[in-house]
Structures are given as structure tokens and as C-alpha cells.
């Protein structure tokens, strides 16, 4: 067995898609690969392959993000779609893939790598220098335990024109724009519900995805964008959201950094913590552009589930 490591090439496409489909049946296919890696929005992804006689046996990818922090723009690459052939697991191959990805990121001048790994991935990433900086517990808002469900609306392009895009300047916050929203929600092979609420000059946008949990309908609040934190506006906007969804789902869940501005709003609404369901944010610093202590302190972040690739 002679394993070689290197950046993804076009000739690897079929092998990678086959590996992902076998590892994640029903969730990875040609369409999701095209959406994730072959659109102009993410044409700068880092993709690393391990090969045995030209056949891809392990793969990992990192997608680029722009973040804002105290007026500084940071580039972070998120570890996402990955897989290793069953026969080749437990041999340290994926760990070497991670190491090669880091070397590529350093050459690109990336400021940090980050991810929300599964348990097996967590252990490898920690060995390779990723630091677990926060356990983000899901919180729940009960809506209707007898919901019957509903299909999601199809959205049109340019739906996001004139919608607010929020960022908290003193937190490490993803920079979201119309191009991102179109790519993430309109062009995605998954279905989402996007609801806008207007009240005078105040606007809010909710991004929701419906899922099944043990046969019960649930909704995940992926993001909440707004241009006012006025208490009455926030209450009215969420009342509108819950009225719209209460016949379609049993509950809604989300996570957030509780000390952020958005977190301070959401923790008043999503009061019940779900201890068995959480995401762990891991970060690996690569540059001196941001103080390492600041980067590795979860209190300095403002993120929600839309950052997690699987949603």
C-alpha cells in the first residue's frame, strides 16, 4: 500500500464523489458536490486527497469564510466534507490529509482553520493542533407537539435585496452578503424556509430548516438577522415567526454564543437547554493577524448553526 497525498485535481472528481456517496449515502452526491465546490462562491476551497494507486481513499475539504473583528477582516477556512474508505481507516491517513491541508492554508495566508467535528474527527483534529474553544448547546422553544408538518417554500433569486445583514463589530462574526445567501439557501440542494418581518423601518430575517427527529417535526433556526434590538420589535418579529410555524413543527432549536448581542436576545426566547445535542467549535490559529488569546476565547465569537456545513 503506497499512499500519496496532494491537492484535489479534476481527474479525482469521480473517485471523491463515489467515496462521499458510500460514506454518507443519501446526503452526498454529484449535485451537492457541485454546489459545495464548483460554484464561483467557493472556487477557492482547499481540497486534499490521499490516493492508493491513483484511487482516492481519503478526502477532506475546507471552505473559505470572511470574518470581521474590531474592523479587521479575517480569513477562516472551515473543515467540512470529508471521508475515508473503510478499509483504510485507523492507519493515520486522514490525519496526514489534515496536516497537508494546514500546509496549503499557511501558503495561502489563511488566518485560522476551524470546524465542528464529529467525535472521531475531533480526536484527530485535536492532535493536529485544533483547540476546542466552546461547547455550543442547543436550546429549544416548544411550539406544537401535534404538528403535522409542511413543505418549504421555494424562493426566488434576489429575495435578499434590501434585507439587513448583521455583524457585531467586537465579536468574530461571519460576513454575510447577498451572494452568500443565494449560494447557501437558494442554490443549495436542501430546502429552507426564509421569513422576513417588517415593522416601520425595522427588518428581521429568519432562516429555518425543517428536520425529523425520531419521527417528530422540528425546525432549526439557522440564522436571525435584524437591524434593531428594540425589545418590542424583537418580540413582535419572533411572535410572527412562531405563529407561522406552530402548525408545522413541534419545536424549534438553535444554538448561539450566549454573551453576544444576538445571544442575549435569543436566550430569553430559547430557554430550555438540550444537553444531549451540541456542537463543539474547534479553531487552529495560523497567523498573527489576531491575538491568539482572543481567537481561542468563545466569548469573542458570534455564530449560529448556519456556520455548520451539515445544516
C-alpha positions as a printed Julia matrix, in Angstrom:
311×3 Matrix{Float64}:
   0.0    0.0     0.0
   1.68   3.19   -1.23
  -0.36   6.23   -0.22
   0.3    9.61   -1.81
  -1.09  12.96   -0.65
  -1.87  16.09   -2.62
  -4.39  18.7    -3.67
  -7.56  17.62   -5.43
  -7.42  17.54   -9.25
 -10.27  17.35  -11.76
  -9.36  13.73  -12.54
 -10.14  12.87   -8.9
 -13.75  14.03   -9.12
 -15.4   10.68   -9.76
 -13.37   8.91   -7.07
 -14.14  11.6    -4.47
 -17.87  11.65   -5.19
 -18.01   7.84   -5.05
 -16.17   7.86   -1.7
 -18.5   10.51   -0.25
 -21.63   8.72   -1.51
 -20.51   5.44    0.05
 -19.64   7.14    3.34
 -22.74   9.37    3.53
 -25.47   7.61    1.49
 -28.44   9.86    0.86
 -26.68  13.12    1.73
 -23.68  13.3    -0.63
 -23.97  13.08   -4.39
 -22.96  14.81   -7.63
 -25.34  17.72   -7.02
 -24.14  18.51   -3.53
 -20.51  18.23   -4.66
 -21.17  20.67   -7.49
 -22.98  23.08   -5.15
 -20.3   22.91   -2.49
 -17.14  23.09   -4.59
 -17.84  24.04   -8.2
 -19.61  27.41   -7.93
 -17.82  30.77   -8.14
 -18.63  31.45   -4.49
 -16.39  28.65   -3.23
 -13.93  28.16   -6.09
 -11.07  28.78   -3.62
 -11.81  25.76   -1.43
  -8.91  23.66   -0.11
  -9.37  20.0    -1.08
  -6.85  17.29   -0.21
  -6.82  13.67   -1.38
  -4.97  10.58   -0.22
  -4.57   8.06   -3.04
  -3.67   4.42   -3.35
  -2.6    3.79   -6.98
  -4.47   6.92   -8.16
  -7.69   5.86   -6.38
  -8.86   8.36   -3.74
  -9.14   6.59   -0.37
  -9.35   9.62    1.94
 -10.51  13.2     1.43
 -11.0   16.41    3.38
 -12.13  19.87    2.35
 -12.0   23.36    3.83
 -14.35  26.13    2.7
 -13.38  29.83    2.96
 -15.14  32.34    5.19
 -14.6   36.04    5.8
 -14.98  37.23    9.39
 -14.98  40.7    10.93
 -13.41  41.53   14.28
 -12.83  45.09   15.56
 -12.67  46.38   11.98
 -10.23  43.68   10.84
 -11.24  41.22    8.11
 -10.07  37.69    8.85
  -9.98  34.65    6.55
 -11.01  31.39    8.16
 -11.29  28.02    6.42
 -13.85  25.57    7.77
 -13.17  21.84    7.73
 -16.22  20.25    6.16
 -16.97  17.42    3.73
 -14.6   14.53    4.45
 -14.4   10.74    4.23
 -12.02   7.8     4.44
 -12.59   4.42    2.82
 -13.5    1.81    5.43
 -10.51  -0.42    4.53
  -8.06   2.46    5.06
  -9.3    3.73    8.41
  -7.2    3.55   11.56
  -3.92   3.91    9.66
  -3.26   7.63   10.22
  -4.11   8.52    6.61
  -6.79  11.11    7.35
  -4.5   12.74    9.92
  -1.9   13.24    7.19
  -4.61  14.71    4.95
  -5.35  17.23    7.72
  -1.65  18.07    8.0
  -1.36  18.69    4.24
  -4.45  20.91    4.35
  -2.84  23.04    7.04
   0.32  23.47    4.94
  -1.77  24.64    1.97
  -3.7   27.06    4.17
  -0.49  28.55    5.53
   0.79  29.14    2.0
  -2.5   30.89    1.16
  -2.1   33.23    4.13
  -5.2   31.91    5.92
  -5.63  33.37    9.41
  -7.17  30.31   11.06
  -8.82  26.94   10.45
 -11.99  25.9    12.27
 -14.64  23.2    12.34
 -17.49  21.46   14.18
 -16.25  17.86   14.09
 -17.82  14.51   14.86
 -16.24  12.54   17.72
 -13.75  10.55   15.56
 -12.72  13.7    13.7
 -12.46  15.63   16.96
  -9.69  13.41   18.3
  -7.61  13.7    15.13
  -8.07  17.47   14.82
  -7.05  17.96   18.44
  -3.84  16.0    17.85
  -3.14  18.23   14.84
  -3.39  21.48   16.76
  -7.08  22.39   16.64
  -8.21  23.77   20.01
 -11.74  23.09   21.34
 -12.86  26.57   22.44
 -16.55  26.11   23.13
 -19.37  23.61   23.52
 -22.44  25.19   21.94
 -25.56  23.64   23.44
 -28.8   23.65   21.51
 -31.72  25.42   23.15
 -35.35  24.74   22.4
 -38.59  26.7    22.04
 -41.67  24.44   22.25
 -44.3   25.21   19.6
 -46.79  22.42   18.92
 -46.29  18.74   19.85
 -49.11  17.72   17.48
 -47.73  19.35   14.33
 -48.43  17.66   11.02
 -45.62  19.24    9.01
 -45.5   21.27    5.85
 -43.29  21.63    2.79
 -40.86  24.53    2.45
 -41.44  27.37    0.04
 -39.23  27.74   -3.0
 -37.51  31.1    -3.01
 -36.66  33.36   -5.89
 -33.31  34.89   -6.71
 -32.77  38.37   -5.29
 -35.04  37.51   -2.36
 -32.46  39.11   -0.09
 -32.41  42.54   -1.68
 -32.76  45.25    0.96
 -32.61  42.7     3.78
 -30.47  43.51    6.84
 -27.12  41.8     7.37
 -25.96  41.95   10.96
 -22.49  41.8    12.4
 -21.29  42.67   15.87
 -18.06  44.61   15.48
 -16.45  43.49   18.72
 -17.07  39.79   18.01
 -15.62  37.37   15.48
 -18.63  37.39   13.16
 -19.11  35.85    9.69
 -19.51  38.48    6.98
 -22.77  37.58    5.25
 -23.88  39.18    1.97
 -26.43  38.62   -0.81
 -24.04  36.38   -2.74
 -23.58  34.13    0.27
 -27.32  33.93    0.99
 -28.14  33.0    -2.61
 -25.45  30.3    -2.61
 -26.28  28.97    0.86
 -30.08  28.85    0.61
 -31.3   29.32   -2.98
 -28.77  27.15   -4.83
 -28.44  24.55   -2.07
 -29.87  21.09   -2.71
 -31.52  21.23    0.74
 -34.77  23.16    1.33
 -35.13  26.11    3.68
 -37.85  28.42    4.91
 -36.91  32.1     4.93
 -39.25  34.55    6.57
 -38.94  38.31    6.58
 -40.62  40.62    9.08
 -41.02  44.39    8.61
 -42.1   46.92   11.2
 -41.75  50.52   10.1
 -38.02  50.88    9.29
 -37.06  47.76   11.24
 -36.45  44.46    9.46
 -35.73  40.9    10.53
 -34.91  37.79    8.51
 -35.24  34.23    9.87
 -33.61  31.22    8.21
 -35.21  27.89    9.18
 -34.74  24.29    8.11
 -37.25  21.53    8.9
 -35.97  18.15   10.03
 -37.29  14.92   11.5
 -36.17  13.72   14.94
 -37.47  10.27   15.84
 -40.38  10.88   13.5
 -41.29  14.24   15.06
 -41.16  17.5    13.13
 -38.62  20.01   14.36
 -37.28  23.26   12.99
 -33.73  24.53   13.29
 -33.23  28.29   13.41
 -30.05  28.65   11.37
 -29.76  32.4    11.49
 -31.55  35.52   12.7
 -30.63  38.81   11.02
 -32.01  42.11   12.19
 -31.32  45.84   12.15
 -32.81  46.74   15.53
 -32.52  45.29   19.02
 -35.51  47.2    20.36
 -37.36  44.84   22.72
 -40.82  45.34   21.24
 -39.55  44.8    17.69
 -37.68  41.62   18.64
 -40.74  40.26   20.47
 -43.07  41.05   17.55
 -40.72  39.51   14.99
 -40.41  36.25   16.92
 -44.16  36.18   17.6
 -44.64  36.4    13.83
 -42.18  33.54   13.27
 -43.8   31.26   15.85
 -47.33  31.94   14.6
 -46.22  30.97   11.12
 -44.57  27.73   12.24
 -46.69  26.47   15.12
 -48.86  24.22   12.9
 -45.82  22.88   11.06
 -43.38  21.83   13.75
 -43.3   20.58   17.35
 -40.4   22.75   18.45
 -37.6   24.94   17.22
 -34.0   24.64   18.33
 -30.87  26.7    17.79
 -27.5   27.48   19.37
 -25.64  30.74   19.89
 -22.83  32.29   21.91
 -24.77  33.43   24.94
 -22.66  36.53   25.66
 -23.04  38.0    22.16
 -25.67  40.59   21.3
 -27.68  38.08   19.31
 -27.23  35.51   22.08
 -28.57  37.92   24.69
 -31.75  38.19   22.61
 -32.13  34.5    21.84
 -31.54  33.19   25.36
 -34.7   34.99   26.5
 -36.69  33.04   23.92
 -34.98  29.64   23.75
 -34.94  28.82   27.47
 -34.59  25.03   27.51
 -31.08  23.62   27.03
 -30.71  20.25   25.29
 -27.64  18.7    26.88
 -27.51  15.69   24.56
 -27.27  17.8    21.4
 -24.46  20.25   20.87
 -21.69  21.37   18.55
 -18.06  21.89   19.59
 -16.19  24.72   17.87
 -12.51  23.92   17.26
 -10.03  26.51   15.99
  -6.41  26.36   14.83
  -4.59  29.75   14.66
  -2.3   30.21   11.64
  -1.41  33.92   11.54
  -0.58  36.79   13.88
  -3.33  38.99   12.46
  -5.45  38.38   15.54
  -4.23  37.77   19.08
  -4.32  34.03   19.74
  -5.98  34.5    23.14
  -8.78  36.48   21.51
  -9.27  33.9    18.75
  -9.41  30.98   21.19
 -11.93  32.6    23.55
 -15.51  31.58   22.7
 -16.81  34.78   24.32
 -15.31  36.73   21.4
 -17.4   34.87   18.8
 -20.89  35.42   17.37
 -22.03  32.36   15.42
 -25.19  30.33   14.79
 -25.97  26.98   13.11
 -25.73  28.33    9.55
 -21.95  28.04   10.0
 -22.22  24.26   10.36
 -21.84  22.55    6.99
 -24.32  19.73    7.71
 -27.23  22.15    8.16
